[in-house]
Amino acid sequence: MSEKVKSVNGGIGFPGLLTVLFIGLKLCKVIDWSWWWVLSPLWITFGISLIILIIVGIIAALDD
């Protein structure tokens, strides 16, 4: 009756931790950056993912 349950924990990841750190530093007035720079780990991660998806899409379209 005892089954092993396989769980996958993705976690927050490095960009997420960096974003939380930057937001904390900004709110505590330790850094005086614009919000664009504070949230940049999210934008950079999103941009890299988008570029990879575009490249994969182009490669898939060329294989047809």
Biotite code that builds the C-alpha atoms (Angstrom):
import biotite.structure as struc

atoms = struc.array([
    struc.Atom([0.000, 0.000, 0.000], chain_id="A", res_id=1, res_name="MET", atom_name="CA", element="C"),
    struc.Atom([2.884, 2.400, 0.470], chain_id="A", res_id=2, res_name="SER", atom_name="CA", element="C"),
    struc.Atom([3.588, 4.119, -2.797], chain_id="A", res_id=3, res_name="GLU", atom_name="CA", element="C"),
    struc.Atom([6.447, 6.475, -3.305], chain_id="A", res_id=4, res_name="LYS", atom_name="CA", element="C"),
    struc.Atom([5.197, 9.812, -4.471], chain_id="A", res_id=5, res_name="VAL", atom_name="CA", element="C"),
    struc.Atom([7.485, 11.499, -6.907], chain_id="A", res_id=6, res_name="LYS", atom_name="CA", element="C"),
    struc.Atom([7.379, 15.241, -6.510], chain_id="A", res_id=7, res_name="SER", atom_name="CA", element="C"),
    struc.Atom([9.060, 17.830, -8.629], chain_id="A", res_id=8, res_name="VAL", atom_name="CA", element="C"),
    struc.Atom([9.954, 21.073, -6.948], chain_id="A", res_id=9, res_name="ASN", atom_name="CA", element="C"),
    struc.Atom([10.844, 23.777, -9.418], chain_id="A", res_id=10, res_name="GLY", atom_name="CA", element="C"),
    struc.Atom([11.595, 26.406, -6.825], chain_id="A", res_id=11, res_name="GLY", atom_name="CA", element="C"),
    struc.Atom([11.938, 30.104, -7.365], chain_id="A", res_id=12, res_name="ILE", atom_name="CA", element="C"),
    struc.Atom([15.263, 30.024, -9.220], chain_id="A", res_id=13, res_name="GLY", atom_name="CA", element="C"),
    struc.Atom([18.136, 32.461, -9.325], chain_id="A", res_id=14, res_name="PHE", atom_name="CA", element="C"),
    struc.Atom([16.400, 35.266, -11.291], chain_id="A", res_id=15, res_name="PRO", atom_name="CA", element="C"),
    struc.Atom([13.451, 35.130, -8.891], chain_id="A", res_id=16, res_name="GLY", atom_name="CA", element="C"),
    struc.Atom([15.692, 35.334, -5.846], chain_id="A", res_id=17, res_name="LEU", atom_name="CA", element="C"),
    struc.Atom([17.629, 38.186, -7.391], chain_id="A", res_id=18, res_name="LEU", atom_name="CA", element="C"),
    struc.Atom([14.394, 40.048, -8.120], chain_id="A", res_id=19, res_name="THR", atom_name="CA", element="C"),
    struc.Atom([13.157, 39.587, -4.546], chain_id="A", res_id=20, res_name="VAL", atom_name="CA", element="C"),
    struc.Atom([16.512, 40.821, -3.251], chain_id="A", res_id=21, res_name="LEU", atom_name="CA", element="C"),
    struc.Atom([16.466, 43.893, -5.505], chain_id="A", res_id=22, res_name="PHE", atom_name="CA", element="C"),
    struc.Atom([12.855, 44.706, -4.514], chain_id="A", res_id=23, res_name="ILE", atom_name="CA", element="C"),
    struc.Atom([13.770, 44.435, -0.818], chain_id="A", res_id=24, res_name="GLY", atom_name="CA", element="C"),
    struc.Atom([16.787, 46.682, -1.272], chain_id="A", res_id=25, res_name="LEU", atom_name="CA", element="C"),
    struc.Atom([14.720, 49.213, -3.216], chain_id="A", res_id=26, res_name="LYS", atom_name="CA", element="C"),
    struc.Atom([11.923, 49.295, -0.625], chain_id="A", res_id=27, res_name="LEU", atom_name="CA", element="C"),
    struc.Atom([14.438, 49.680, 2.227], chain_id="A", res_id=28, res_name="CYS", atom_name="CA", element="C"),
    struc.Atom([16.047, 52.553, 0.278], chain_id="A", res_id=29, res_name="LYS", atom_name="CA", element="C"),
    struc.Atom([19.435, 50.830, 0.147], chain_id="A", res_id=30, res_name="VAL", atom_name="CA", element="C"),
    struc.Atom([19.594, 51.248, -3.630], chain_id="A", res_id=31, res_name="ILE", atom_name="CA", element="C"),
    struc.Atom([18.250, 54.134, -5.661], chain_id="A", res_id=32, res_name="ASP", atom_name="CA", element="C"),
    struc.Atom([17.593, 52.335, -8.938], chain_id="A", res_id=33, res_name="TRP", atom_name="CA", element="C"),
    struc.Atom([14.636, 52.776, -11.221], chain_id="A", res_id=34, res_name="SER", atom_name="CA", element="C"),
    struc.Atom([12.029, 50.031, -11.126], chain_id="A", res_id=35, res_name="TRP", atom_name="CA", element="C"),
    struc.Atom([13.136, 48.942, -14.622], chain_id="A", res_id=36, res_name="TRP", atom_name="CA", element="C"),
    struc.Atom([16.528, 47.937, -13.207], chain_id="A", res_id=37, res_name="TRP", atom_name="CA", element="C"),
    struc.Atom([15.020, 46.406, -10.075], chain_id="A", res_id=38, res_name="VAL", atom_name="CA", element="C"),
    struc.Atom([12.806, 44.135, -12.181], chain_id="A", res_id=39, res_name="LEU", atom_name="CA", element="C"),
    struc.Atom([15.468, 43.511, -14.830], chain_id="A", res_id=40, res_name="SER", atom_name="CA", element="C"),
    struc.Atom([16.140, 39.860, -13.840], chain_id="A", res_id=41, res_name="PRO", atom_name="CA", element="C"),
    struc.Atom([12.533, 39.082, -14.818], chain_id="A", res_id=42, res_name="LEU", atom_name="CA", element="C"),
    struc.Atom([12.712, 41.008, -18.099], chain_id="A", res_id=43, res_name="TRP", atom_name="CA", element="C"),
    struc.Atom([16.068, 39.486, -19.038], chain_id="A", res_id=44, res_name="ILE", atom_name="CA", element="C"),
    struc.Atom([14.835, 35.948, -18.306], chain_id="A", res_id=45, res_name="THR", atom_name="CA", element="C"),
    struc.Atom([11.674, 36.575, -20.317], chain_id="A", res_id=46, res_name="PHE", atom_name="CA", element="C"),
    struc.Atom([13.682, 38.034, -23.215], chain_id="A", res_id=47, res_name="GLY", atom_name="CA", element="C"),
    struc.Atom([16.113, 35.116, -23.365], chain_id="A", res_id=48, res_name="ILE", atom_name="CA", element="C"),
    struc.Atom([13.224, 32.635, -23.269], chain_id="A", res_id=49, res_name="SER", atom_name="CA", element="C"),
    struc.Atom([11.464, 34.505, -26.066], chain_id="A", res_id=50, res_name="LEU", atom_name="CA", element="C"),
    struc.Atom([14.596, 34.529, -28.231], chain_id="A", res_id=51, res_name="ILE", atom_name="CA", element="C"),
    struc.Atom([15.059, 30.785, -27.713], chain_id="A", res_id=52, res_name="ILE", atom_name="CA", element="C"),
    struc.Atom([11.419, 30.125, -28.657], chain_id="A", res_id=53, res_name="LEU", atom_name="CA", element="C"),
    struc.Atom([11.776, 32.227, -31.804], chain_id="A", res_id=54, res_name="ILE", atom_name="CA", element="C"),
    struc.Atom([14.940, 30.361, -32.830], chain_id="A", res_id=55, res_name="ILE", atom_name="CA", element="C"),
    struc.Atom([13.280, 26.978, -32.206], chain_id="A", res_id=56, res_name="VAL", atom_name="CA", element="C"),
    struc.Atom([10.252, 28.113, -34.225], chain_id="A", res_id=57, res_name="GLY", atom_name="CA", element="C"),
    struc.Atom([12.427, 29.205, -37.143], chain_id="A", res_id=58, res_name="ILE", atom_name="CA", element="C"),
    struc.Atom([14.353, 25.917, -37.087], chain_id="A", res_id=59, res_name="ILE", atom_name="CA", element="C"),
    struc.Atom([11.091, 23.957, -36.963], chain_id="A", res_id=60, res_name="ALA", atom_name="CA", element="C"),
    struc.Atom([9.674, 25.950, -39.879], chain_id="A", res_id=61, res_name="ALA", atom_name="CA", element="C"),
    struc.Atom([12.808, 25.378, -41.970], chain_id="A", res_id=62, res_name="LEU", atom_name="CA", element="C"),
    struc.Atom([12.684, 21.615, -41.391], chain_id="A", res_id=63, res_name="ASP", atom_name="CA", element="C"),
    struc.Atom([9.296, 21.296, -43.104], chain_id="A", res_id=64, res_name="ASP", atom_name="CA", element="C"),
])
